[in-house]
Amino acid sequence: QKVVDDVLPVVSMLLTEKASEVRQGAADALTTLASHLRSGERGDQVLMTVIAMSHNNDDEDARGTAVQLLNSLAEALGRDLCQQFVGVGLIALCEDPAFRVRKATASSFAEVAKVVDDDYVLRRLLPAFGGLVHDAHWGVRKSAAESLVGLAMSLKKEVRMEQFVPMMNDLLKDSSRWVRMSALQQLGYFIAAHEDGKKVPEGLLTQYVEIIEQSKANPDAADISYHCAYTFAAVTSTMGADRWETLQAPFSSLCRDMGSLCRDTQLKTRKSMAASMHIVAQTLGCELTEQEVLPQFEALLQDAAAEVRQAALQNVANIVRVATNPAAQRRVLKLLQGAMGKAESWRLR
């Protein structure tokens, strides 16, 4: 009761501060406090405060903070309050006159969607989110592109993609370069989210393969190259060994870049490939691993960057388990032995 009487009023007051750092701190505090309150107090004291902020037509910052809180408080508030109040509030804020509020709303659906029923997501939340995908302001559409996979993952896989594939296709063809770039960065995560390679539209996989090739020649696409490397193993696992013929060329492309572009700007790309190479091997099986994966993995074990070598070293055992040919295993273990002798830091040794 002391929290309700003494602490919550102070936090509520700080939520209206003009300084963004203060508002953010108060929002974080309110989310933490809510988890320690009784169920009735969460609705009466916390949720009503946030709803009042979302209706403050004179304060755009207050409405933006309210959007964030509606999402972060979803788990604490529970299904009933989310379906009766939180979801309704989010849907209304999708049409806020301020694009910054709509932009914040686009990134605030995922936690609510995890709490409410799938039917509620499909009937109420998705149409509202679809409006943000086609919003007049590119910044809102970019936020929707960055948030689409998280929202999709909140649904059961059986109903996950039917609604989202058209949205992703629209974002990939958006008139804004920044929106298209964000959608391209998310494409690998989106394909992996299908979890069933037979249900991935051919056009999406083709575009994923093409952007890996195109990113090599485009210095501005370094982030896209990284996201492709980060998701490559998951995409391969989703599509299965039967689709390796399609993925083999971009795999070799990424690995050739790793072998020749030993620059700091590409380190995170090479490290991502080194850290996930064993998943590619496990998907492909023994024969393809020895033919396709081992030559690239051996290059990673000798990479110029210690971080890349360390990521590869941590997966030697996993690779050897798949590559069961004794000659192939000896090659990897010989490189491991050589790497131990050349290791500059105690961590690598």
C-alpha positions as CSV (number, residue, x, y, z in Angstrom):
1,Q,0.0,0.0,0.0
2,K,2.9,2.3,0.7
3,V,4.1,1.8,-2.9
4,V,0.6,2.8,-4.2
5,D,0.2,5.8,-1.9
6,D,3.7,7.2,-1.9
7,V,5.8,5.9,-4.8
8,L,3.4,5.6,-7.7
9,P,2.4,9.3,-7.6
10,V,6.0,10.3,-7.8
11,V,6.7,8.0,-10.7
12,S,3.5,9.3,-12.5
13,M,4.7,12.8,-12.1
14,L,8.2,12.0,-13.5
15,L,6.5,10.4,-16.5
16,T,5.5,13.9,-17.6
17,E,9.0,15.4,-17.4
18,K,10.3,17.0,-20.6
19,A,13.8,15.5,-20.2
20,S,13.7,12.2,-22.1
21,E,16.2,10.5,-19.7
22,V,13.9,11.2,-16.8
23,R,10.8,9.9,-18.6
24,Q,12.6,6.8,-19.6
25,G,13.8,6.1,-16.1
26,A,10.3,6.6,-14.8
27,A,8.8,4.3,-17.4
28,D,11.3,1.6,-16.5
29,A,10.5,2.1,-12.8
30,L,6.8,1.8,-13.4
31,T,7.2,-1.4,-15.4
32,T,9.2,-2.9,-12.5
33,L,6.8,-1.7,-9.8
34,A,3.8,-3.1,-11.7
35,S,5.2,-6.6,-11.3
36,H,5.1,-6.2,-7.5
37,L,1.6,-4.9,-7.2
38,R,-1.7,-6.9,-6.8
39,S,-3.7,-7.6,-9.9
40,G,-6.4,-5.0,-9.1
41,E,-3.8,-2.3,-8.4
42,R,-2.1,-2.9,-11.8
43,G,-5.3,-2.1,-13.5
44,D,-6.6,0.7,-11.3
45,Q,-3.4,2.5,-10.5
46,V,-0.9,1.7,-13.3
47,L,-2.9,1.0,-16.4
48,M,-5.3,4.0,-15.9
49,T,-2.3,6.3,-15.5
50,V,-0.9,5.1,-18.8
51,I,-4.2,5.4,-20.6
52,A,-4.6,8.9,-19.4
53,M,-1.2,9.7,-20.9
54,S,-2.2,8.2,-24.2
55,H,-5.2,10.5,-24.3
56,N,-3.1,13.7,-23.7
57,N,-3.6,15.5,-27.0
58,D,-1.4,18.4,-25.9
59,D,1.7,16.3,-25.1
60,E,3.2,14.2,-27.9
61,D,6.0,13.0,-25.6
62,A,3.5,11.7,-23.1
63,R,1.7,9.7,-25.8
64,G,5.0,8.3,-27.0
65,T,5.9,7.2,-23.5
66,A,2.4,5.7,-23.1
67,V,2.9,3.6,-26.2
68,Q,6.1,2.1,-24.8
69,L,4.5,1.4,-21.5
70,L,1.5,-0.3,-23.0
71,N,3.9,-2.8,-24.6
72,S,6.3,-3.3,-21.7
73,L,3.5,-3.7,-19.1
74,A,1.6,-6.3,-21.1
75,E,2.9,-9.3,-19.3
76,A,2.2,-7.8,-15.9
77,L,-1.3,-6.7,-16.9
78,G,-2.3,-10.1,-18.3
79,R,-4.6,-11.2,-21.1
80,D,-7.9,-9.7,-20.0
81,L,-6.7,-6.2,-19.4
82,C,-4.6,-6.4,-22.6
83,Q,-7.6,-7.4,-24.7
84,Q,-10.0,-4.9,-23.0
85,F,-7.7,-1.9,-22.8
86,V,-4.1,-2.2,-24.0
87,G,-4.9,-3.5,-27.5
88,V,-7.6,-0.9,-27.9
89,G,-5.2,1.8,-26.9
90,L,-2.5,0.6,-29.3
91,I,-5.0,0.5,-32.2
92,A,-6.1,4.0,-31.5
93,L,-2.5,5.3,-31.3
94,C,-1.8,3.8,-34.8
95,E,-3.8,6.8,-36.1
96,D,-2.1,9.4,-33.9
97,P,-1.5,12.7,-35.8
98,A,2.2,12.7,-34.7
99,F,4.3,10.4,-36.8
100,R,6.7,9.9,-33.9
101,V,3.9,8.4,-31.9
102,R,2.9,6.1,-34.8
103,K,6.5,5.1,-35.2
104,A,6.7,4.2,-31.5
105,T,3.5,2.3,-31.9
106,A,4.8,0.2,-34.8
107,S,7.5,-1.2,-32.5
108,S,5.2,-1.8,-29.6
109,F,3.0,-4.7,-30.6
110,A,5.1,-7.8,-29.9
111,E,4.8,-8.1,-26.1
112,V,1.1,-7.4,-26.3
113,A,0.7,-10.0,-29.0
114,K,2.4,-12.6,-26.8
115,V,-0.2,-12.1,-24.0
116,V,-3.5,-11.9,-25.9
117,D,-5.1,-14.7,-27.9
118,D,-4.0,-15.5,-31.4
119,D,-7.5,-14.7,-32.6
120,Y,-7.3,-11.3,-31.1
121,V,-4.0,-10.6,-32.8
122,L,-5.4,-11.7,-36.2
123,R,-8.7,-9.8,-35.9
124,R,-7.6,-6.6,-34.1
125,L,-3.9,-6.1,-34.0
126,L,-2.8,-7.2,-37.4
127,P,-5.1,-4.9,-39.4
128,A,-3.8,-2.0,-37.3
129,F,-0.2,-3.0,-37.8
130,G,-0.9,-3.4,-41.5
131,G,-1.9,0.2,-41.6
132,L,1.5,1.2,-40.2
133,V,3.2,-0.9,-42.9
134,H,1.5,1.4,-45.4
135,D,1.8,4.6,-43.4
136,A,2.3,7.9,-45.2
137,H,5.6,8.6,-43.3
138,W,8.6,6.5,-44.3
139,G,9.9,6.5,-40.7
140,V,6.8,4.7,-39.5
141,R,7.1,2.1,-42.3
142,K,10.8,1.6,-41.4
143,S,9.8,1.0,-37.7
144,A,7.2,-1.5,-38.9
145,A,9.8,-3.3,-41.1
146,E,12.1,-3.6,-38.1
147,S,9.3,-5.0,-35.8
148,L,7.5,-7.3,-38.2
149,V,9.5,-10.5,-37.4
150,G,9.0,-10.0,-33.6
151,L,5.3,-9.7,-34.1
152,A,5.2,-12.7,-36.4
153,M,7.1,-14.8,-33.8
154,S,4.4,-14.2,-31.2
155,L,1.9,-16.3,-33.2
156,K,1.8,-20.1,-33.5
157,K,3.8,-21.2,-36.6
158,E,0.6,-22.7,-38.2
159,V,-0.8,-19.2,-38.7
160,R,2.4,-17.2,-38.5
161,M,3.1,-16.3,-42.1
162,E,-0.1,-16.1,-44.1
163,Q,-0.7,-12.6,-43.0
164,F,2.9,-11.4,-42.9
165,V,4.3,-12.5,-46.3
166,P,2.2,-9.8,-48.2
167,M,3.4,-7.1,-45.7
168,M,7.1,-8.2,-46.1
169,N,6.7,-8.1,-49.9
170,D,5.3,-4.6,-49.7
171,L,8.1,-3.4,-47.5
172,L,10.8,-4.9,-49.8
173,K,9.2,-2.9,-52.6
174,D,8.7,0.3,-50.6
175,S,9.4,3.7,-52.3
176,S,11.8,4.6,-49.5
177,R,15.4,3.3,-49.7
178,W,15.6,3.3,-45.9
179,V,12.5,1.2,-45.6
180,R,13.7,-1.3,-48.2
181,M,17.1,-1.5,-46.5
182,S,15.4,-2.3,-43.1
183,A,13.2,-4.9,-44.8
184,L,16.3,-6.5,-46.4
185,Q,18.1,-6.7,-43.1
186,Q,15.1,-8.5,-41.6
187,L,14.6,-10.9,-44.6
188,G,16.8,-13.7,-43.2
189,Y,15.1,-13.6,-39.8
190,F,11.7,-13.7,-41.6
191,I,12.6,-16.8,-43.7
192,A,13.9,-18.6,-40.6
193,A,10.7,-17.8,-38.7
194,H,8.8,-20.0,-41.1
195,E,10.4,-23.1,-39.6
196,D,9.1,-25.1,-42.6
197,G,11.1,-24.6,-45.8
198,K,8.2,-26.0,-47.9
199,K,6.1,-22.9,-46.9
200,V,8.7,-20.3,-47.8
201,P,7.7,-18.4,-50.9
202,E,10.3,-18.9,-53.6
203,G,10.5,-15.2,-54.3
204,L,11.7,-14.4,-50.7
205,L,14.5,-17.0,-50.9
206,T,15.5,-15.7,-54.3
207,Q,15.7,-12.2,-53.0
208,Y,17.7,-13.3,-49.9
209,V,20.3,-15.0,-52.2
210,E,20.5,-11.9,-54.5
211,I,21.1,-9.4,-51.7
212,I,24.1,-11.4,-50.5
213,E,25.6,-11.2,-53.9
214,Q,24.7,-7.5,-54.3
215,S,26.0,-6.5,-50.9
216,K,29.6,-7.5,-51.9
217,A,29.8,-4.7,-54.4
218,N,28.0,-2.1,-52.3
219,P,29.9,-0.5,-49.5
220,D,26.7,1.0,-48.1
221,A,25.3,-2.6,-47.6
222,A,27.7,-3.7,-44.9
223,D,24.9,-4.0,-42.4
224,I,22.9,-6.1,-44.8
225,S,25.8,-8.4,-45.3
226,Y,26.2,-8.8,-41.6
227,H,22.5,-9.6,-41.1
228,C,22.7,-12.2,-43.9
229,A,25.7,-13.8,-42.3
230,Y,24.0,-13.8,-38.9
231,T,20.9,-15.5,-40.3
232,F,22.5,-17.8,-42.9
233,A,22.7,-20.9,-40.7
234,A,19.1,-20.4,-39.5
235,V,17.9,-20.0,-43.1
236,T,19.8,-23.1,-44.2
237,S,18.3,-25.1,-41.3
238,T,14.8,-23.9,-42.3
239,M,15.3,-24.7,-45.9
240,G,17.1,-28.0,-45.4
241,A,19.8,-29.8,-47.4
242,D,17.4,-30.2,-50.4
243,R,17.7,-26.5,-51.1
244,W,21.5,-26.3,-50.7
245,E,21.9,-25.9,-54.4
246,T,20.2,-22.5,-54.1
247,L,22.2,-21.4,-51.0
248,Q,25.6,-22.8,-52.0
249,A,26.6,-19.8,-54.1
250,P,25.9,-17.1,-51.4
251,F,27.6,-19.3,-48.8
252,S,30.7,-19.5,-50.9
253,S,30.4,-15.7,-51.5
254,L,30.2,-14.9,-47.8
255,C,33.1,-17.2,-47.1
256,R,35.3,-15.8,-49.8
257,D,34.7,-12.4,-48.4
258,M,35.8,-13.7,-45.0
259,G,39.0,-15.1,-46.4
260,S,40.0,-12.0,-48.3
261,L,38.5,-9.0,-46.6
262,C,40.3,-9.1,-43.2
263,R,39.2,-5.6,-42.3
264,D,37.7,-4.4,-39.1
265,T,34.6,-3.3,-40.8
266,Q,33.8,-6.9,-41.9
267,L,34.9,-8.6,-38.7
268,K,31.3,-9.0,-37.3
269,T,30.3,-10.7,-40.6
270,R,33.1,-13.2,-40.5
271,K,32.6,-13.8,-36.8
272,S,28.9,-14.5,-37.3
273,M,29.7,-17.1,-40.0
274,A,32.4,-18.7,-37.7
275,A,30.0,-18.9,-34.8
276,S,27.2,-20.6,-36.8
277,M,29.1,-22.8,-39.3
278,H,28.4,-26.0,-37.3
279,I,24.6,-25.5,-37.8
280,V,25.1,-25.4,-41.6
281,A,27.2,-28.6,-41.2
282,Q,24.5,-30.3,-39.1
283,T,21.9,-29.4,-41.8
284,L,23.9,-30.7,-44.7
285,G,25.3,-33.9,-43.3
286,C,28.7,-35.6,-43.6
287,E,29.3,-35.6,-47.4
288,L,28.3,-32.0,-48.1
289,T,30.1,-30.8,-45.0
290,E,33.4,-32.3,-46.1
291,Q,33.0,-30.8,-49.6
292,E,31.5,-27.4,-48.9
293,V,31.9,-26.4,-45.2
294,L,35.3,-27.7,-44.2
295,P,37.4,-25.6,-46.6
296,Q,35.7,-22.5,-45.4
297,F,35.9,-23.5,-41.8
298,E,39.6,-24.2,-42.1
299,A,40.0,-20.6,-43.4
300,L,38.1,-19.3,-40.4
301,L,40.4,-21.1,-38.1
302,Q,43.3,-19.2,-39.6
303,D,41.5,-15.8,-39.9
304,A,43.6,-12.7,-39.2
305,A,41.2,-11.5,-36.4
306,A,41.4,-13.3,-33.0
307,E,37.7,-12.8,-32.4
308,V,36.9,-14.8,-35.6
309,R,39.4,-17.5,-34.8
310,Q,37.9,-17.8,-31.3
311,A,34.4,-18.2,-32.6
312,A,35.5,-20.9,-35.0
313,L,37.6,-22.7,-32.3
314,Q,34.5,-23.0,-30.1
315,N,32.8,-25.1,-32.8
316,V,35.6,-27.5,-33.7
317,A,34.0,-30.4,-31.8
318,N,30.6,-29.8,-33.5
319,I,32.2,-29.8,-36.9
320,V,34.2,-32.9,-36.3
321,R,31.1,-34.8,-35.1
322,V,29.5,-34.2,-38.5
323,A,32.6,-34.7,-40.6
324,T,33.2,-38.3,-39.7
325,N,35.8,-39.1,-42.3
326,P,39.1,-39.7,-40.4
327,A,41.1,-37.8,-43.0
328,A,38.8,-34.8,-42.7
329,Q,38.9,-34.9,-38.9
330,R,42.7,-35.1,-38.9
331,R,42.9,-31.9,-41.1
332,V,40.7,-30.0,-38.7
333,L,42.6,-31.2,-35.6
334,K,45.9,-30.4,-37.2
335,L,44.7,-26.8,-37.7
336,L,43.5,-26.8,-34.1
337,Q,46.9,-27.8,-32.9
338,G,48.5,-25.1,-35.0
339,A,46.1,-22.5,-33.7
340,M,46.9,-23.4,-30.1
341,G,50.6,-22.8,-30.8
342,K,50.0,-19.4,-32.4
343,A,47.4,-18.1,-29.9
344,E,48.5,-14.7,-28.6
345,S,46.0,-14.5,-25.7
346,W,45.3,-16.9,-22.9
347,R,41.6,-16.9,-24.0
348,L,42.5,-18.3,-27.4
349,R,44.9,-20.9,-25.9
